[in-house]
Amino acid sequence: MSWFDRLKPPKITSNQKRGDLPEGLWEKCKSCSEIIFHDDLKKNHMVCPQCSFHMQIPTRDRLDIILDQDSFEELDENMKSVDPLSFRDLKKYKDRVKAYEKVGGEKEAYIYGRAKISSLPVIVGSFVFEYMGGSMGSVVGEKITRTFELALKEEKPCLIITASGGARMQEGILSLMQMAKTTAALARLRNNKLPFIAFLTHPTTGGVAASIAMLGDLIIAEPNALIGFAGPRVIEQTIKEKLPAGFQRSEFLLEHGMIDQIIVRKDLKAKLHFFFSSFMKNRGH
């Protein structure tokens, strides 16, 4: 036997693979099908090193990428949805709320508070897609409004990260009212010349896309994020036409002037600090 043969790894049967390898050790890229060691993927902010595909990540992990360590001071974390319409589909709405809280650990589909980006104080809010698809109900609308009001009160720049399926049907018209409510709060912030950056991630749709997501002084997005009011399938069925390739993706929206810039995760923190610093400097701070 040659020295090269002795270096060959031993053969592993399919049974050994299933029994010996722990779950979650590898990840498969949905774009290029590359098999990636999970720890390497996590160090790369869940971006495929082969094709740069940006995978979805939990809300708290995304905040860790953007914000200074231990700088996030969450506010109103115990605010929860009630069931104003006694709504029921396959199960009661109040039971859905309890189930999502138990599974994901978050009490609502939006979190916000004070934080710092490279030592710059900011007010930051983020939709929680893991909780009911980041849907916007009365509590989410109230917390977004408080995000803008806090930025106005403390004269700080504001960042909101969107990831949402839109308005929450279980609260009916009350959910749709949040579009007007949050937009009015943003107008007060804008009147005082305080900057608001909307950061759109995959997916940003429905009433969220139709309101605050598209009202930023600067609108940035992650690569290949789905952004739009209605989904492509619904639009195709309505207009009876085939949509162009890449329709409603970040790159398509950038090309057509709907967003200002696409930023990869590794550059996010530095870019946000630059944008906010520039805005506040021009404001006289």
N, C-alpha and C positions, 0 to 999 in steps of 0.2 A: 504493500500500500504506500502510495506517495505521500509526501508531506501535505500536498494540496487536498488529497482525499481526507486526511485526518482533520482538516480544518472545516470540512463540511458540517453544517448543523444536523443533528439527528432528525430523522423523519418523525413527524407528529401526526397521529391518526386524527380523524374528524372527532372521535369521542374525546381524545385528549384536549383538543382545541376547546371544546365546549366546557370541559370540566376544569381545565387548568387556568384559562385566561379570565381574569376578572372582567365584569361588565363595565362598559364605559372607558375601556383602555384605548380604543381607537374610534375615530370619527370618519365618516365618508362624506366628502364634499358633494353637495347636491348639484353643483354646476359641472365639475370636471371628473367627478367620481374618484378623486384621489383619496387614498386611505392615509389618514394622518394620526399620529400619536396625540392623544387628547391633551397631554401636558404641553406639548409644543404648540398646539392650536390655541390653548388658553394664553400662553405667553405672547402669542401673536394677536391677541384681542379677538379671538374667534374669526380670524380672517384666513382663508386658505392660502398657504404659502406658494401653491402651484399656480392658481388662476386669480387670486385676490378676491374671491367671492366672499362677501360679508354675510356671515351667518347671523341669525337672530340670537340675541343675548338677553339674559334677565335684566330688568331695570336697574337693580342695585349694582350689577357688574358694569353696566354702561356708565353709571354715575362715578364709579371708582376710576374709570378711564379718564373722565373729564375733570373731576374735582380734586382738590388737594386732599391728602390723606386725613381722615377724621375731621374734616371741616364742615361736613353737612349736618346742619342742625334742623331736624325735621319738625314741622309745626302741624298742629291739628291732626296728629296721627291716629286719634281714636274716633274721628268723625266717620259715621257709617250711614249707609242707605237705609231708608225705611220703605214700607210698601204702601204708598199713598193710594194706589188703585186696586189693592187686593188682587194683584195680577197673578194669573196662573196659565201656563202653557202645558208642557209635559210635567212640570212640577211647580210648586208655589215659588214666587219670586223671593220671598223671605228665606226659603230653604236654599235657593241658589246662592244667595248672598252668604249664608253660613258655610255652604260647601266650598265656595271659592276662597273664603278666608281660611278655612281649615287646610286646604290643599296648598295654597300659595303663600300663606303667612301674611299677606297684605290685607288691610281692611277695606280698601277701595281701589279704584282703577286709576288713581292719581295721587302722587305725593309731592310735597313742596317744602321749601324752607330756605334758610340762609346757608351760604357756602362761600368757598373761595376757589378761584381758578388762577393758579400761579400767584398766590397772595392777593389777588384782586377780589374784593368783596362783591358778591353777586346774589341775586335772588333767583333760585332755580326751581323749576317744576318739571315733573316727568309723568307722562301717562304710563300705566302699568298694564302692558298687553296681556300678561299672565292672568290678570283678573278680569274675567268676562270680556276678553278681547279689547281691553282698554276703552270700553264703551262709556259714553258721556251721559251721566244722569245728573240729578239735582246736586248730589254731594260733589261730584267732579266739577260741575259748573261753579259751585260755591268756592271750592278750593282754588280753582283757576282765578276767579275774581279776587280772592284774598292774596294770591300771588302778585297780581298787578297792584293791588292796593298797598301791599307791603313794600314793593319796589318804589312806589310813589312816596310813601311815608318816609322811608329811609334814604330816598334819593340814590338808589342803586340800579345798575343795569339788570335786565331781566332776560333769562333764558328759559324757554319751554321746549321740552323734547316730546314730540308726538309719535304715538304708535297706537292706532285706534281703528276700530271697525265703524265708528260713527256714534250717533245718538242711541241711547239705550231704549229699546222698544217697550220694556217692562214698565217704564214710567211715562209712556205716551207723550202728550203735548208738553209735559213738564221738562222732558229731555230736550225737545226742540227749542224751548224758551232759553236754554243755557247758551245757545248760539248768540242771541241778542244780548244777554246779560254779560257774558265774557267780553264781547266786542265793545260794549259800552265802557267797561272797566279799562280796557286797553286804550280807548280814546282819551280817557283822563290821563293816563300815563304819557301818551303821545303829546298831549297839549302842554305837558311840562317838560317836553324834550328829553325824556329819559329813554334810552335805547332798549328795544326788544328784539331779540334774535329768536326766530322759529327754526328749530332743528328737526327736520322731517326724517323719520326712520320707517322701515318696512313693517307693516303697511300703515299709511295715513289716508283714511278714506272717510266718506260720509260727511256728517255734520261738522266733524273736526276739520276736515280738509276745506269745508265750505265756510269756515269762520277763522279762528285764530291762526291756524297753520299757514294761511296765505296772507296774513296781515303783518308779518314781521317787517321791521325796518331793514332787516337782512334775512333772507330765507335760504337756508343751507340744507343739504340732504346727504344721506349716505348713498354710495353707489347702488344702482339697481333696485332702489326702493320703489314699491308700488304706491303711487300718489294719485288720488283722484276722488271724485264724488261717488260715482257709481262704478261698479266693477266692469271690466272689459266684456264679460259675457252678457251682462244686462244691456250694455250699450249696443253690442252687436245685434241682440235680439230686437232692440227698439228701432234702430235705424236700418236694419236689414242689410248691413254692409260689413265687409271684413275690415277690421282695424289694421293700421300699419304696424309693422314689426316694432316691438319695444314701446308701444303706446302706453302711456301713464307710468313709465319708469323714469327714474331721476334724469337719466341722460336725455330722454325725449323732452322732458319739461325744461331742462337747461337750454337745449337747442331752440326751443320755442319761447324762451323768455319768461317762463313761469316761476323759475327759481334762480337764485343768484350764483350759487356755487355748489359743487359736489366735493365733499371732503372725506378722505379715508380716515379710519379710526386713529391710526397712529399720529396723525397731524391735528386731530381735533382740539386738544387742549391748547396747543401753541397758537392755533388760528383763532380760537375763541378769545384768548387773552389779548391777542393783537387787535381784534375787532372791537372788543369792549373798551380797551384802553384808548383806542383812537376815538371812539364815540364820546367817551367821558372827557377826554382831553379837549375836544372841540366844544364840549359843553361848558368848559371852564373849571373842571375838577382835576 
